[in-house]
């Protein structure tokens, strides 16, 4: 598979604390790579570096086959990398299509229409609904507020939005946290659909059975270092716990 994002020798220090020590990480197109570890293992630090929120003290990052330096998350997004944080970053009072185009709104009437805020709601709804339907995200209505949707539907809106704008890699931070069993199953199916469309997916999760079910590879961090990298079928929940805690 084609490697979409590759990091080599990543080091990050916060004063005397070395949060990451010589970490290698990569995800290919059409692959789900889970990033797991105990609290303080370095997952958040590595994620922030990869999406441009923090700069590493050493190491290199390649994206789309060339070495890059993301100075901020906007540069990473412009390059084709998106992230869905646990809080989803949705505006609850807006409808799904408006959230889909949040920060990327379409306007009617050229530059004058944009100047007076003349939104092209019809086109935004059409594009958004096509994206939702393609990923089997079922909504109550096109014009309902996001706050009226279930937790699973809100997650679907956030993931579909990110998947639409990402051209290479999508990061998902605890995408099924606080969801019920049925809603979790829907989100897992959604992740598979996004993967099958050719995006590389980095899944940050504490739900180990879910990780084993969906991930093609599992990257375990412990105390800021890579502890193990498992391929699908190489381990079970107990084996993951042992790698995370250092018992193996």
Rosetta blueprint (number, residue, H / E / L):
1 X L
2 X L
3 X E
4 X E
5 X E
6 X E
7 X E
8 X E
9 X E
10 X E
11 X E
12 X E
13 X E
14 X E
15 X L
16 X L
17 X E
18 X E
19 X E
20 X E
21 X E
22 X E
23 X E
24 X E
25 X E
26 X E
27 X E
28 X E
29 X L
30 X L
31 X L
32 X E
33 X E
34 X E
35 X E
36 X E
37 X L
38 X L
39 X L
40 X L
41 X L
42 X L
43 X H
44 X H
45 X H
46 X H
47 X H
48 X H
49 X H
50 X H
51 X L
52 X L
53 X L
54 X L
55 X L
56 X L
57 X L
58 X E
59 X E
60 X E
61 X E
62 X E
63 X E
64 X L
65 X L
66 X E
67 X E
68 X E
69 X L
70 X L
71 X L
72 X L
73 X H
74 X H
75 X H
76 X H
77 X H
78 X H
79 X H
80 X L
81 X E
82 X E
83 X E
84 X E
85 X L
86 X L
87 X L
88 X L
89 X L
90 X L
91 X L
92 X L
93 X L
94 X L
95 X E
96 X H
97 X H
98 X H
99 X H
100 X H
101 X L
102 X L
103 X L
104 X L
105 X L
106 X L
107 X E
108 X L
109 X L
110 X H
111 X H
112 X H
113 X H
114 X H
115 X H
116 X L
117 X L
118 X L
119 X E
120 X L
121 X H
122 X H
123 X H
124 X H
125 X H
126 X H
127 X H
128 X H
129 X H
130 X H
131 X H
132 X H
133 X H
134 X H
135 X L
136 X L
137 X L
138 X L
139 X L
140 X L
141 X L
142 X L
143 X L
144 X L
145 X E
146 X H
147 X H
148 X H
149 X L
150 X L
151 X H
152 X H
153 X H
154 X H
155 X H
156 X H
157 X H
158 X H
159 X H
160 X H
161 X H
162 X H
163 X H
164 X H
165 X H
166 X L
167 X L
168 X L
169 X E
170 X E
171 X E
172 X E
173 X E
174 X L
175 X L
176 X L
177 X L
178 X L
179 X L
180 X L
181 X H
182 X H
183 X H
184 X H
185 X H
186 X H
187 X H
188 X H
189 X H
190 X H
191 X H
192 X H
193 X H
194 X H
195 X H
196 X H
197 X L
198 X L
199 X L
200 X E
201 X E
202 X E
203 X E
204 X E
205 X L
206 X L
207 X L
208 X H
209 X H
210 X H
211 X H
212 X H
213 X H
214 X H
215 X L
216 X L
217 X E
218 X E
219 X E
220 X E
221 X E
222 X E
223 X L
224 X L
225 X E
226 X E
227 X E
228 X E
229 X E
230 X E
231 X E
232 X L
233 X L
234 X L
235 X L
236 X L
237 X H
238 X H
239 X H
240 X H
241 X H
242 X H
243 X H
244 X H
245 X H
246 X L
247 X L
248 X L
